[in-house]
Amino acid sequence: MAEAKTDLLDKQIIDLTKERNEYYSKFFINGLHSTLSSVESEFLSDSIDKYLVSSTGDIEFEVLEKVVLIGKYQAKSEMDSPLIEAAEWAISQTENQYVSYKLSTYISEQKKLLPRV
């Protein structure tokens, strides 16, 4: 992740950023069998279409974030599929049934594309 001026960031934001980087690193190691080399993040401000202001003055809005993860795959064989392995790992990390279903569907579709041995 690009160096940030930590004196300008809230401690909670710094902690969340560290936690997210640790998650991405685990995802690359366990899911993609790769080594994470960089994380780039960009908020897409044009994705904000509405916001809410509470009676206490808090502002709530949704914004899309584009995250680019770069790493090096540690292939064991030509038949390995890092995307399938990543999806299988992600299933083991979620309790959301919809996410599990979508990932399982993705795995099935990807396995059909693998060369037959």
N, C-alpha and C positions, 0 to 999 in steps of 0.2 A: 504494500500500500504506500502511496506517496507520503512523504513526510508532512505532517501537519504541525502547525504551531500549537502545541498542546496548551500553552498558556491562554489561548483564546477558546479552548474547548471545555465544556462541562465535564467533570469527572465521570458522570454517568455515560456520556457519549464515548469517552476514551475507553471505559470498561466494556461497553457494548462492542466497540470496534475490535478490541483485543479478543473478546469472546467469539465474534464472528470469524476473525482470522484463524483462530484455533479450530473452529468448526470446519472451515474450508480446507485447512491443512489435513485434518483427520479424514475429510471426505476424499481428498486426493490420495492419501496413503491407503485407506481402507477400501474406498469405493472404486477409485480409478487406478489403483496400484501405480501411482505416479508421485512425483515430488512437486509440490507447489512452489513456483518460483516468483510469481507476482500476482497481486490483486489490484485491479483498478476499478474505481466506482465513480459513477456520475448520476446525479439526480436530474431527471428530465422535467425541467420546470414547466414546459409546455403541456405536460400531462395533468396539471392541476386544473380541474374544470369547476370545482366548487369548494367552498370551505364553510365551516360552521363556527360561530362565535358563541360561547356559552355565556350564561348570566354572570359568571365570575370573570369573564374577559378572556378565557382560554380559547385559543384558536385550534381547530381540528381540521385536517385536510389529508387527502391521499395523494401521493406522488409516486411515479414509477422510478425505479432505480435500475440503471444498467450496470451490471457487474461483469467484468472481464477477468477470467481466471486463466493463468498461463502456467503450464507445468510440463514435465517430461515424463512420458509413459515408461514404465519398467516392465516391458513385455516379457512374459514367460514363454510364450509360443505365438506363432502366427494366428492360431485359432482363438486366442484371447480376445474378448471384446470389452474394452474398458467401459463403454457406455452401459452394457448389460450388467457388468459387475457393479457399476455405480448405482444403477437402479435397484439392484438386489440389496445393496447396502442401505440405500435410502429407505426401502421398505422396512428393513430391520430397525430403523431409527424413528419411524413415525407411528403414531397411534390413530392417525386419520384414515378411516376406511376408504374414503373417496380417493385420497392420494395413493394408497396401496393398490386400489383397483386400477387407477390410471397407469401406475408404474408397471403393474403386472401385464397390462395390455401392451404397453410399450415393449416390455421384454419379449413377449410372444411374437410381436411383429418383427423385432430385431433378429430374433433367432431364426426366423424364416429366411432372412437375408444372408445368413452365414453360409459359407461354402460347405457342402456335404462332404464328409470324410468317408 
